[in-house]
């Protein structure tokens, strides 16, 4: 009983680390319980269908069981935001005929490369990418930093960023594209420096 209560009060990162070390799936269950409403909300936003969103939530839960065993996550919310957004966009891309795009601005998002795709190009894990992204964001222009952070780390849509910042849709698109390009250069340099130092 004491162990369960201790888990209940653990941070997301502690739960993820304990699962990474022990493989105890109950820990992923606790993480999932804490974040299931948010994950469902994001899935519902993208798919606009409750049943499809529920299925997506279960697929993402399965993904967490696998990915958290391979990855030592230090920023769980940011990492989860990546996983959920990338999953939804990937599914919509694969099933364009099946899923109606929720809004015209989502078309912009579907043309953006996901962080997962960037990781493959850079040859680094999502956790390494997250570590470097946090530091790299500080080197971006303020408007780029705001938009990239909201889009990639907070899982906000283009329209939500427009509403939050009062930037136009084209400005948000431009800030994210330019910010991501600049961030990629910063991350590549940081990874190269780490490899050279090691």
GUMIGU-888312 format. One record per residue (C-alpha): x, y, z. Coordinates in steps of 0.02 Angstrom, whole numbers, plus 50000, padded with zeros to 5 digits. Layout:
REM residues N
XYZ ...
END
This chain:
REM residues 198
500005000050000 501415012050045 502245008849876 500655013349780 500445029549878 502255033849846 501965031349659 500405042049669 501435056949727 502895054049609 503235066549471 502945061549290 504825060549265 505045049349418 503665037649358 504445037049183 506185033749255 505535020049370 504675011649222 506255013549117 507235004649255 505964991549310 504774988449163 503294989049285 501824993249169 500784999449316 501915014849314 501435018649133 499625016149186 499825029549319 500595041549193 499215037549071 497855040849200 498615057849238 498655063249056 497265053448969 496035068148962 497335079448881 497855065848757 496025062648713 495725081248690 497175082948568 496635067348472 494835073648463 495465090348397 496405081848256 495175068048211 493505076548253 492755059648293 492595052848471 492775034548423 494315037748315 495045048548455 494735034648583 495615021948469 497055034148446 497225036148635 497395017248654 498695016548514 499675030548598 499595021248764 500335005948678 501675017248604 502085023948778 502365006248844 503645003148707 504475020248693 504665023648880 505595007248898 506875012948768 506995031348816 507495039848977 506295054648974 506775070349070 505335081649014 503795070449008 502485083348959 503525089948814 503955072348758 502135066548769 501595081748669 502815076348531 502185058548532 500335063148526 500485076548393 501635066148284 500485051048299 498935061048249 499775069748102 500545053448043 498835044748047 497995058947953 499375058647820 499195039747800 497295040347790 496935056747699 495345049747620 494705043147787 495035058447895 494285075047850 495495089247889 494755099048035 495235116347969 496195123547823 497625128647938 497925110247979 498535108147800 500045118447849 500385106647994 500265091447883 501645098247771 502795101547920 504085088147955 503775080448125 505105080048260 505185061148233 505695064248052 506985077048107 507705064648231 507975051948092 508905065047990 509975070248139 510175052348201 509715056548382 508355050748502 506855061548546 507565063948722 509235070648655 508225081748537 507195088148685 508755092048788 509525102048646 507875109948597 507645117848769 509355126148758 509185129948572 507545139148594 508445152548693 509475156548537 507955159948425 507135176748391 505725179548515 504275177148392 505075161048326 505415154848503 503605157848556 502855149048404 504055134248402 503835131648589 501935132248579 501895120848427 503175107548474 503255107948663 501475112848708 500625103648564 499625119048510 498885119748334 499245133948213 497535141348249 497775140248437 499445149348419 498595162948313 497265165048447 498535165548587 499805177348506 498765187848385 499995183248246 499185179948077 499125162248010 500495166247883 501585173948020 501395158448129 501815147247982 503345157947940 503945159048122 503805140148144 504675136147979 506095148548007 506205144548192 506285125948158 507635128448025 508665139348144 508365127348288 508935112748182 510585121948145 510825125548331 510435107448379 511595100448244 512995111548309 512675106448490 512635087848445 514235089748343 515095098648488 514515085048610 515205071348495 516855080748473 517015083248661 516605064848695 
END
